[in-house]
């Protein structure tokens, strides 16, 4: 049973460029959430996708956008990269509608983005 | 706005000693999670706690939840070097996203 996978593992970009990160959720999961983790900080929620729609969004600018495909996989796009976008980007998968259960969100290995 | 606070943020422990990490949250939540993160790695789920008084144990780690006090604790018993990592607590309400604390960086020394 494959867990959450992400690609690429590492990425180096320059300011102003655009980047696309990819995530495949754990088998059986239908919801994908993206988090940004700056060095030494806890993960910050970017947005969540379910049924190919953005369901919730954190406090991130419109430069951050995403997509979910029919197979539940997801992409995170960041335009006009800034130095401050350098971080570990984590994808988490879960099953929609499992509030008040012991279902947890499973995190992928992350993509480490460095913006120069 | 849901806020999560952990303390301490840094913890240096001697092997064999016991210690507790505290996690407070600001509003009623549905679930509380504990995750472990090794340097440069992703988050590994340790515990999910749902109800008041819930207690879960795995090896040298035990987590508990007091929903009335909005407090969870992660107790470490007889620490060993392998437990060195950063520990995060997080909470959610319904299908809302996880809100994380800043993490507790634990270092177990001989």
HADDOCK unambig.tbl for C-alpha pairs under 7 A between the chains (distance, minus, plus):
assign (segid A and resid 41 and name CA) (segid B and resid 102 and name CA) 5.53 0.50 0.50
assign (segid A and resid 42 and name CA) (segid B and resid 100 and name CA) 5.84 0.50 0.50
assign (segid A and resid 42 and name CA) (segid B and resid 101 and name CA) 6.06 0.50 0.50
assign (segid A and resid 42 and name CA) (segid B and resid 102 and name CA) 4.72 0.50 0.50
assign (segid A and resid 42 and name CA) (segid B and resid 103 and name CA) 6.15 0.50 0.50
assign (segid A and resid 43 and name CA) (segid B and resid 100 and name CA) 6.41 0.50 0.50
assign (segid A and resid 45 and name CA) (segid B and resid 97 and name CA) 6.66 0.50 0.50
assign (segid A and resid 97 and name CA) (segid B and resid 95 and name CA) 6.93 0.50 0.50
assign (segid A and resid 99 and name CA) (segid B and resid 94 and name CA) 4.70 0.50 0.50
assign (segid A and resid 99 and name CA) (segid B and resid 95 and name CA) 6.10 0.50 0.50
assign (segid A and resid 100 and name CA) (segid B and resid 30 and name CA) 5.91 0.50 0.50
assign (segid A and resid 100 and name CA) (segid B and resid 31 and name CA) 6.84 0.50 0.50
assign (segid A and resid 100 and name CA) (segid B and resid 50 and name CA) 6.87 0.50 0.50
assign (segid A and resid 100 and name CA) (segid B and resid 94 and name CA) 6.96 0.50 0.50
assign (segid A and resid 102 and name CA) (segid B and resid 48 and name CA) 5.83 0.50 0.50
assign (segid A and resid 102 and name CA) (segid B and resid 50 and name CA) 6.89 0.50 0.50
assign (segid A and resid 104 and name CA) (segid B and resid 48 and name CA) 6.80 0.50 0.50
assign (segid A and resid 107 and name CA) (segid B and resid 42 and name CA) 6.61 0.50 0.50
assign (segid A and resid 107 and name CA) (segid B and resid 43 and name CA) 5.93 0.50 0.50
assign (segid A and resid 108 and name CA) (segid B and resid 42 and name CA) 6.41 0.50 0.50
assign (segid A and resid 109 and name CA) (segid B and resid 41 and name CA) 6.38 0.50 0.50
assign (segid A and resid 109 and name CA) (segid B and resid 42 and name CA) 4.79 0.50 0.50
assign (segid A and resid 110 and name CA) (segid B and resid 42 and name CA) 6.20 0.50 0.50
